Amino acid sequence: MPYQSDSQEVSCAGRLIIDLTALQKNWRQLNERTGNGCECAAVVKANAYGLGAEEAVKALYASGARTFFVATPEEGRLVRAAAPQGTIYVLGGAYSDRGHLYAESSLRPVLGHPDEIAEWAQFCESLGTPLPAAVHVDTGMNRLGLTHAEARDLSRDEETLSKFKLCLVVSHLSCGDDATHPKNQAQLEAFRSAADLFPGIPRSLSNSSGIFLGEDYHFELARPGIALYGGNPIPTRHNPMACVARVEAEVIHLRHVPPGETVGYGAARTTKRPTRIATVNVGYADGMHRLIGSTDGQDGSYASVNGARVPLFGRVSMDMIALDVTDLPANMVQRGTWVELMGPTISVDEVAESAHTISYELLTGLGARYKRTYIGSVQDEEDT
Ligand SMILES: *Cc1c(COP(=O)(O)O)cnc(C)c1O
């Protein structure tokens, strides 16, 4: 079934077009890469990296994903509605005194501290049911997770382990996107020795980048996020993932600016030649970060007009961006022409780099003003 939202509605906002077929293709590619012995989950925290958890989860479930990771129980509740049969883990763990949020939506906390584990065990005891949960062991991130000694103590604490159902041992790589970083191997070894304390319990170490570090890192469950949404999991190599999110803006104004004039706030960029400036209707309030603009001293990001790259000219405003379209034929850029600011030509990683950030922050910051359209199919081919 083609899936499209409000496509008939008249809009004057920028467009955010989300390709669910590309999302499904990316999950299948990762699932293939993780192989037979390893389940490929999907991390859908922060509203599926800003792209819409409900639509993303339905599409991912249809392509075969059965396990989902979110950050909070509130996110978990929304994912539960989209995947009634799915397994849902909450990476932020079990918040104090809010066990009912997990029980109501059948969410599994990823427990990362002895006190938290004791609370969860007690909560399960009060319900009279050993509810499932994962345990996070720290292997060098020092953010969440049990120390090795704490993991060892837990593994010997039969009473606590009898009160809840331990169903996954998790850790997280801090440098998975740098295949040459020695910390990866160190974390791998630390994870193995911690997981050995819980024989027979499925293990999960890898995020998107970790999957590309090789089979040793796969274990029984992989947890990709950014690669599903088209971000490059191996930054030094060609991006193997399909583009999922495309940001488009409409040209609302065109003008000729003589040489020696400045364009935009701060008079930061000066014309060196007779310049044709096209102003488009998306700005930093839409998550097109102010740092992607250009100044006389520093180039910025690009836009694409039908595949032809044109530079951003001057600073990014809240609601507008100026483009230098001098080099394009006049009839190619007119009022009402749509340009790509991020998508198949100007990749999310390229825009993120111009903004001195990463694809993750760019996607999750895309903002509420866009007219969002979902294209592609959410149906499983096997069902049709
Ligand atoms: C966000 C997150 C992931 C997904 O990471 P990506 O780099 O987006 O693939 C996996 N595991 C944990 C613990 C996370 O917080």
The ligand as an SDF file (V2000), in Angstrom:
LIG
                    3D

 15 15  0  0  0  0  0  0  0  0999 V2000
   21.8280    5.2260   19.9720 C   0  0  0  0  0  0  0  0  0  0  0  0
   22.3560    3.9040   20.3550 C   0  0  0  0  0  0  0  0  0  0  0  0
   22.5480    2.9070   19.3910 C   0  0  0  0  0  0  0  0  0  0  0  0
   22.4300    3.1760   17.9080 C   0  0  0  0  0  0  0  0  0  0  0  0
   23.6290    3.8070   17.5130 O   0  0  0  0  0  0  0  0  0  0  0  0
   23.9300    4.2180   15.9770 P   0  0  0  0  0  0  0  0  0  0  0  0
   25.3150    4.7320   16.0490 O   0  0  0  0  0  0  0  0  0  0  0  0
   22.9320    5.2600   15.6440 O   0  0  0  0  0  0  0  0  0  0  0  0
   23.7830    3.0090   15.1570 O   0  0  0  0  0  0  0  0  0  0  0  0
   22.8940    1.6400   19.8200 C   0  0  0  0  0  0  0  0  0  0  0  0
   23.0950    1.3830   21.1350 N   0  0  0  0  0  0  0  0  0  0  0  0
   22.9610    2.3270   22.0940 C   0  0  0  0  0  0  0  0  0  0  0  0
   23.2020    1.9800   23.5180 C   0  0  0  0  0  0  0  0  0  0  0  0
   22.6020    3.6180   21.7310 C   0  0  0  0  0  0  0  0  0  0  0  0
   22.4810    4.5670   22.6700 O   0  0  0  0  0  0  0  0  0  0  0  0
  1  2  1  0
  2  3  1  0
  2 14  2  0
  3  4  1  0
  3 10  2  0
  4  5  1  0
  5  6  1  0
  6  7  2  0
  6  8  1  0
  6  9  1  0
 10 11  1  0
 11 12  2  0
 12 13  1  0
 12 14  1  0
 14 15  1  0
M  END
$$$$
